[in-house]
Amino acid sequence: MNATIRTCITLPVRLHGWSGVADVVTFNGLADGAEHLAIRLGTPGAVPLVRVHSECLTGDVLGSERCDCGPQLHEAVRRISAAGGYLLYLRQEGRGIGLYAKLDAYALQDDGLDTYEANLALGYAADARDYTAAAQMLTALGVSRLSLLSNNPDKGSQLSAHGLSVELVPTAVHLSPSNARYLAAKARGGHTLLSDAG
């Protein structure tokens, strides 16, 4: 299924310490029917730098230190605006289980489960995210080759399965005392947490 660009709005924005002009793109025909956004930062080249970022209200907006989502978003905005590319902001909170269920999972994590175990205990997949819509968005934007800013090989694999040529570019490891257990679980879940770049 193909997606198309619905609107492209130019906005003066301030994103996590970066200010400038960004193009915010919406889409028709996304596979999951959700309202995902592509934010064009800088001037994308033939192989743009792309961050596929799953919405995290607690980390992105509230600044929770329980995860590394907010720092990864800040890093992505800075690096993409310098290199030229796209921030895809996907509405799939809590690894795809939703905000309320994610907060329920937090309660289970307080009792000792890790982030994946908590999702499973609630009856969800450990990671329910599907990146079909992200692949559709990139295709609609005319992107067939990209440098993917991520420590999650599954993102790259899913995008590659949709015919995109993907080179993984690691993010920094945003380790703190508050998120050490979370990052350890991500490493067990297949994330590559080796870089201090960024």
C-alpha positions in Angstrom: 0.0 0.0 0.0 1.3 3.4 -1.0 1.0 6.5 1.2 0.9 10.1 -0.1 1.8 13.5 1.3 -1.3 15.1 2.7 0.2 18.5 3.8 3.6 20.2 4.2 3.6 23.1 6.5 6.7 25.3 7.2 7.0 26.3 10.8 9.4 28.3 12.8 10.2 25.9 15.7 12.2 25.5 18.8 13.0 21.8 19.5 15.1 20.9 22.5 17.6 23.7 22.2 17.5 24.0 18.4 15.6 26.7 16.7 15.0 27.2 13.1 12.6 26.5 10.3 11.2 23.0 9.8 8.8 21.5 7.4 6.1 19.4 9.1 4.6 16.7 6.8 1.4 14.8 7.2 0.3 11.7 5.2 -2.7 9.9 3.7 -2.9 6.2 3.4 -0.6 5.0 6.2 -1.0 1.3 6.9 -1.9 1.8 10.6 -4.2 4.8 10.1 -2.3 6.8 12.8 -1.4 10.5 12.6 2.4 10.2 12.3 4.6 13.2 11.3 7.7 13.7 9.3 9.7 16.8 10.3 12.3 17.9 7.8 15.3 19.6 9.4 18.1 21.2 7.4 18.5 20.3 3.8 18.4 16.5 3.2 20.9 15.1 0.8 20.7 12.0 -1.4 21.2 9.9 1.7 19.5 11.8 4.5 20.0 11.3 8.2 16.7 9.9 9.7 15.5 9.3 13.2 12.4 7.1 13.5 11.3 8.1 17.0 8.4 6.5 18.9 6.4 8.9 20.8 7.2 8.9 24.6 5.1 11.5 26.4 6.9 10.8 29.7 10.4 11.2 28.2 9.8 13.6 25.4 7.5 16.1 27.2 7.8 15.5 30.9 11.5 14.9 30.9 11.3 11.6 32.7 14.8 10.1 33.4 13.3 6.6 33.6 14.1 6.1 29.9 16.5 7.5 27.3 13.8 8.8 24.9 14.0 12.5 25.7 17.8 12.6 25.4 17.7 10.6 22.1 15.1 13.0 20.7 17.3 16.0 21.7 20.3 14.4 20.1 18.4 13.5 16.9 17.1 17.1 16.4 20.7 18.5 16.8 22.3 15.9 14.5 19.6 15.9 11.8 19.4 19.7 11.7 23.2 19.8 11.1 23.3 17.0 8.5 19.9 17.5 6.9 17.2 14.9 7.1 14.0 13.8 8.7 12.7 13.1 12.2 9.8 10.7 11.9 7.6 11.0 15.0 5.5 7.9 15.3 2.4 7.7 17.5 3.2 4.4 19.1 3.7 5.1 22.8 5.1 2.4 25.1 6.5 0.2 22.3 3.1 0.2 20.7 0.8 -0.5 23.7 -0.4 3.0 24.4 0.1 5.6 27.2 -2.1 4.1 29.9 -0.8 0.6 29.4 2.8 2.0 29.5 2.0 3.5 32.8 0.6 0.2 34.0 3.9 -1.4 32.8 5.8 1.2 34.9 4.0 -0.1 38.0 5.1 -3.6 37.2 8.6 -2.4 36.6 8.6 -0.9 40.1 7.9 -4.4 41.3 11.0 -5.8 39.5 10.0 -6.6 35.9 11.9 -5.1 33.1 10.2 -3.1 30.3 9.7 -6.1 28.0 8.6 -8.5 30.8 6.1 -5.9 32.0 4.5 -5.6 28.5 4.2 -9.4 28.4 2.7 -9.6 31.8 0.0 -7.2 30.7 -0.8 -9.4 27.7 1.0 -7.4 25.0 3.9 -8.2 22.8 7.3 -7.4 24.3 7.6 -4.8 21.5 4.5 -4.3 19.4 6.0 -1.6 17.1 5.7 -2.0 13.4 7.6 0.3 11.1 5.5 -0.2 7.9 4.1 3.3 8.2 7.6 4.7 8.6 8.7 3.0 5.4 5.6 4.4 3.6 6.4 7.9 4.9 10.0 7.7 3.7 8.9 6.4 0.3 6.3 9.3 -0.1 9.1 11.7 0.8 11.2 10.3 -2.0 13.7 8.6 0.3 15.0 5.2 -0.8 18.4 5.3 0.9 19.0 6.6 4.4 21.3 6.8 7.4 19.2 5.6 10.3 20.0 7.2 13.6 19.3 4.3 15.9 20.7 1.6 18.2 17.8 -0.7 17.4 18.7 -3.2 14.6 15.0 -4.2 14.3 14.1 -0.7 13.0 16.7 -1.1 10.2 15.6 -4.6 9.4 12.0 -3.7 9.2 12.7 -0.7 6.9 15.0 -2.8 4.7 12.2 -5.4 4.4 10.2 -2.7 2.7 12.8 -2.1 0.1 14.8 0.8 1.6 18.5 0.8 1.8 19.5 1.5 5.4 22.8 2.2 7.1 22.6 2.2 10.9 24.2 5.2 12.6 24.4 4.7 16.4 23.1 7.2 18.8 24.9 8.1 22.0 24.3 6.0 25.1 22.4 8.3 27.5 23.1 6.4 30.6 22.1 7.7 34.0 21.4 6.2 37.4 17.7 6.5 36.7 17.7 4.6 33.4 20.4 2.0 33.9 17.9 -0.9 34.4 16.0 0.2 31.3 19.1 0.4 29.1 20.2 -3.0 30.4 16.9 -4.4 29.3 17.2 -2.8 25.9 20.6 -4.3 25.5 19.2 -7.8 26.3 16.4 -7.0 23.8 19.0 -6.6 20.9 19.8 -2.9 21.0 23.4 -2.1 20.3 24.6 0.3 23.1 28.2 0.7 22.3 28.6 4.3 21.0 29.4 7.5 22.9 29.0 9.4 19.6 26.8 12.4 19.4 
